[in-house]
Amino acid sequence: MIANLKYQGLIAPCGMNCGLCIGHLREKRPCGGCFKKDDENKPKVCRSCVIVNCDLLSETKSGFCFDCEKYPCTRLKNLDKRYRTNYGMSMIENLAFIKNQGLEKFVKNEEEKWKCKTCGSGLSVHRGFCLNCKTETGLKTCIKG
């Protein structure tokens, strides 16, 4: 069982915690996460994600990329590189954690790791400040126009 039900369905096959995404955290028209493919609040680029829509994913036992015969594929490596470079987060490290320590422990770790030290609100991987209290987090971010 997942430690916090708000994260249920929010850990994407690639290892992304959708609960950290600015699209999920926004107040108006929040995205429901990677598994809600028909979510009209999801940006078009996310609805057509080649990882979530990968045919090989349906052949995995866990539903995560780490169980795929092509793991880590070029698409996942590119996504991982972009997130490591721009946001200081690694999808491949997330997947290794989930595979080795389990989803429940991963979620607990994420809740602590991505909590504002000032107000306790959840943080966004895409912003270098708390969306609630505006305190700078010191997290690496690359905000593009």
C-alpha positions in Angstrom: 0.0 0.0 0.0 1.3 3.5 -0.9 2.1 5.6 2.2 0.0 8.6 1.1 -3.0 8.0 -1.1 -2.6 11.4 -2.8 0.4 9.8 -4.5 -1.5 6.8 -5.7 -1.3 6.7 -9.5 1.1 9.7 -9.5 4.4 7.8 -9.9 4.9 7.5 -13.6 6.4 4.4 -15.4 9.6 6.5 -16.0 10.0 7.2 -12.3 8.7 10.7 -12.3 6.7 11.7 -9.3 3.8 13.5 -11.0 3.0 15.1 -7.6 6.1 17.3 -8.0 5.1 18.5 -11.5 4.0 22.2 -11.8 1.2 21.0 -14.0 -0.2 18.8 -11.2 0.3 21.5 -8.5 -1.2 24.4 -10.3 -4.5 25.7 -8.8 -6.4 26.1 -12.1 -6.9 23.0 -14.2 -4.4 20.7 -12.5 -3.1 17.8 -14.4 -4.2 14.4 -13.0 -0.8 12.7 -13.6 0.7 10.5 -16.3 -1.8 7.6 -16.0 -4.8 9.8 -16.8 -4.1 9.9 -20.5 -7.4 11.6 -21.5 -7.0 14.4 -19.0 -7.9 17.6 -20.9 -5.8 19.5 -18.3 -2.7 17.6 -19.3 -0.5 19.5 -21.8 -0.5 17.9 -25.3 3.1 17.0 -25.1 2.4 14.9 -21.9 -0.7 13.2 -23.4 1.5 12.0 -26.3 4.4 11.0 -24.1 6.3 8.2 -25.8 7.2 6.6 -22.5 3.7 6.4 -21.0 2.4 5.2 -24.4 5.2 2.7 -25.1 3.9 -0.7 -26.2 6.6 -2.5 -24.3 5.4 -1.0 -21.0 2.3 -3.2 -21.1 4.5 -6.2 -21.2 6.2 -5.4 -17.9 5.2 -7.0 -14.7 5.5 -3.9 -12.5 4.3 -1.2 -15.0 7.7 0.6 -14.6 10.4 1.0 -17.2 12.9 -0.9 -15.1 11.2 -4.1 -16.0 11.4 -3.5 -19.7 13.7 -5.5 -21.9 15.1 -2.3 -23.4 15.7 -0.5 -20.1 17.1 2.1 -20.1 16.0 3.0 -23.6 17.2 6.1 -25.4 13.9 8.0 -24.6 14.3 7.4 -20.9 18.0 8.3 -21.0 17.2 11.6 -22.8 14.4 12.4 -20.3 16.7 11.6 -17.4 19.5 13.8 -18.8 17.1 16.7 -19.2 15.8 16.4 -15.7 19.3 15.9 -14.1 20.6 19.0 -16.1 17.6 21.3 -15.5 16.2 20.2 -12.2 18.8 18.1 -10.4 16.6 15.0 -10.4 17.1 11.6 -12.0 14.3 9.3 -13.3 16.8 6.4 -13.5 17.8 6.9 -9.9 14.1 7.1 -8.9 13.5 3.8 -10.8 16.4 2.1 -9.1 15.1 3.2 -5.7 11.6 1.9 -6.5 13.0 -1.4 -7.8 15.4 -2.0 -4.8 13.4 -0.5 -1.9 9.8 -0.5 -3.1 7.2 2.0 -4.0 6.0 2.7 -0.5 9.5 3.6 0.7 10.0 5.7 -2.4 6.8 7.7 -1.7 7.8 8.3 1.9 11.2 9.4 0.8 9.7 11.8 -1.8 7.3 13.3 0.7 10.2 14.2 3.0 12.7 15.2 0.2 10.2 17.5 -1.5 8.7 19.3 1.6 9.2 23.0 2.2 11.4 23.4 5.2 9.6 26.6 6.1 5.9 25.8 5.8 5.8 22.1 5.1 4.0 22.3 1.8 4.9 20.1 -1.1 7.4 21.5 -3.6 7.5 21.4 -7.4 10.6 20.0 -9.1 10.0 22.7 -11.7 10.4 25.7 -9.4 13.1 26.9 -7.1 10.7 28.3 -4.5 7.8 27.0 -2.5 4.5 27.7 -4.3 2.8 28.2 -0.9 5.1 30.6 1.0 7.5 31.6 -1.8 10.6 30.7 0.2 13.6 29.9 -2.0 14.3 26.2 -1.8 17.8 26.0 -3.1 16.8 23.3 -5.5 18.2 23.4 -9.0 15.7 24.6 -11.5 15.7 25.8 -15.1 12.5 27.7 -15.8 12.0 28.2 -19.5 9.7 30.9 -20.8 
